[in-house]
Amino acid sequence: MNFYEVGQIINTHGIRGEVKIKIITDFADQRFKKGKTLYLLMPDKELALKIITVRKVKQFYLLSFENYQDINLVEKFKGLKLAIKEEQQQKLEGNNFYHHQIIGLKVFDENQNEIGIVSEILSPGANDVWIIKRAGKKELLLPAIHDVIKKVDIASGSIIVDLLDGLDD
């Protein structure tokens, strides 16, 4: 079964089992709702946790879970990731994709010359940056903008890009 990370427990908060969550999703308002189930990714298993309280504080969420309303029960969760199952994912519209759909795709220029494979996606600010692993060359960093990324074809496992002047040295 595939799980997709949506947050990380970075600390406890108070004595009633609340945990402070670092968000790793674009859909935090949908993911962190009272009554929703998240999965705590532990080294040897996944633990289903039902959210019973939600508070947003600055850029973090404070959550508490059914049957875990005591600091002693959640202390061991610090540092662990929270995830959703594949079937819980939002359906994306248009030219929007999840990172896991992009990583591993082959990248070609507009003349069908293979450039490399997307190995990682960074999110530094205004737009994502795709890291392209190339054979015999250093990695290529491509901004995920319409001027550069011309076509993403998940079904064929390929991406067509326009290497604008200055992107490749």
C-alpha positions in Angstrom: 0.0 0.0 0.0 1.3 3.5 -0.9 1.4 6.2 1.7 2.0 9.9 1.0 3.5 12.2 3.6 1.4 15.2 4.6 3.1 16.3 7.8 5.7 15.6 10.4 5.2 15.7 14.2 7.9 18.1 15.4 6.8 18.4 19.1 4.2 17.9 21.7 2.1 20.8 23.0 0.6 20.8 26.5 -0.3 17.8 28.5 -3.4 16.6 26.8 -1.8 14.9 23.8 -1.7 17.7 21.3 1.1 17.5 18.8 2.7 20.2 16.7 2.7 19.4 12.9 5.0 20.7 10.3 3.0 20.8 7.1 4.2 18.8 4.0 1.1 19.2 1.8 -0.6 21.8 -0.4 -4.0 20.7 1.0 -3.5 21.2 4.7 -7.1 22.4 5.3 -8.5 19.2 3.8 -5.9 16.9 5.4 -6.1 18.2 8.9 -9.8 18.1 9.7 -11.6 16.8 12.7 -12.7 13.2 12.0 -10.1 12.5 9.3 -7.7 9.6 9.6 -4.0 10.0 9.2 -1.3 7.3 9.3 1.7 7.6 11.6 4.7 6.1 9.7 6.6 4.0 12.2 9.8 2.0 11.3 7.9 -1.3 11.3 4.2 -0.4 10.8 1.7 2.3 10.2 -0.6 3.5 13.0 -4.1 4.8 12.0 -4.9 8.0 14.0 -8.3 9.7 14.0 -8.1 13.5 14.5 -10.3 14.8 17.3 -9.1 18.4 17.6 -7.4 20.8 15.2 -6.0 24.3 15.8 -3.9 26.3 13.4 -1.1 28.3 15.0 1.1 30.4 12.7 2.4 28.0 10.0 1.8 24.9 12.1 -1.2 22.8 13.0 -1.9 21.4 16.5 -3.7 18.1 16.4 -4.9 15.6 19.0 -5.9 12.0 18.2 -8.6 9.7 19.5 -7.2 7.4 22.3 -4.0 9.5 22.5 -5.0 12.5 24.8 -2.1 12.3 27.1 1.4 13.7 26.6 3.0 10.4 27.7 1.2 8.6 24.8 2.3 11.0 22.1 5.8 11.8 23.3 7.2 8.8 21.3 5.6 10.2 18.0 8.1 13.2 17.8 10.0 13.2 14.6 7.7 10.8 12.8 5.8 11.5 9.6 2.0 11.6 9.1 0.7 10.3 5.8 -2.5 9.5 3.9 -3.3 6.4 1.8 -3.3 6.7 -2.0 -7.1 6.7 -2.2 -7.2 9.7 0.1 -5.4 11.9 -2.4 -7.1 14.9 -4.0 -7.8 14.6 -7.7 -5.7 17.3 -9.4 -7.1 19.3 -12.3 -5.3 20.5 -15.5 -1.5 20.6 -15.5 -1.1 19.9 -11.8 0.8 16.9 -10.6 1.9 15.3 -7.3 5.7 15.1 -6.8 5.6 11.3 -6.8 4.1 11.4 -10.3 6.9 13.6 -11.7 10.0 12.0 -10.0 11.4 9.2 -12.2 10.1 10.6 -15.5 12.4 10.9 -18.4 13.1 14.5 -19.6 13.5 15.3 -23.3 14.2 18.5 -25.2 11.8 19.7 -27.9 13.9 17.8 -30.5 13.3 14.5 -28.6 16.9 14.4 -27.3 17.0 12.7 -23.9 18.3 15.0 -21.1 17.9 12.8 -18.0 15.5 11.8 -15.3 13.8 13.9 -12.6 15.4 12.8 -9.4 14.1 15.3 -6.9 11.8 18.3 -6.6 12.7 21.4 -4.5 10.2 24.0 -3.3 12.3 27.0 -2.6 9.7 29.7 -3.1 7.8 31.1 -6.1 8.0 27.9 -8.1 9.3 24.4 -7.8 12.7 23.4 -9.1 13.1 20.0 -10.7 16.5 18.3 -10.4 17.4 16.3 -13.5 20.0 13.6 -13.1 22.1 13.3 -16.3 24.6 10.6 -17.5 28.1 11.9 -17.4 27.1 15.5 -16.6 26.3 17.4 -13.4 22.6 17.7 -12.4 20.5 20.2 -14.2 18.1 22.4 -12.2 14.9 23.4 -14.1 12.3 25.8 -12.8 8.9 24.3 -13.1 7.4 27.2 -15.1 5.4 27.1 -18.3 8.2 28.7 -20.4 10.4 25.7 -19.5 8.1 22.7 -18.9 6.2 22.3 -22.2 4.5 18.9 -21.7 4.2 16.3 -18.9 2.9 13.0 -20.1 2.4 10.7 -17.0 1.1 7.8 -19.1 4.2 7.7 -21.4 6.6 8.6 -18.5 8.0 11.6 -20.3 8.4 15.4 -20.0 9.2 17.8 -22.8 11.2 20.9 -21.9 12.5 24.0 -23.6 16.1 24.6 -22.3 16.0 28.4 -22.3 19.3 30.2 -22.7 21.3 30.1 -19.4 19.6 27.0 -17.9 22.3 24.6 -19.1 26.0 25.5 -18.9 
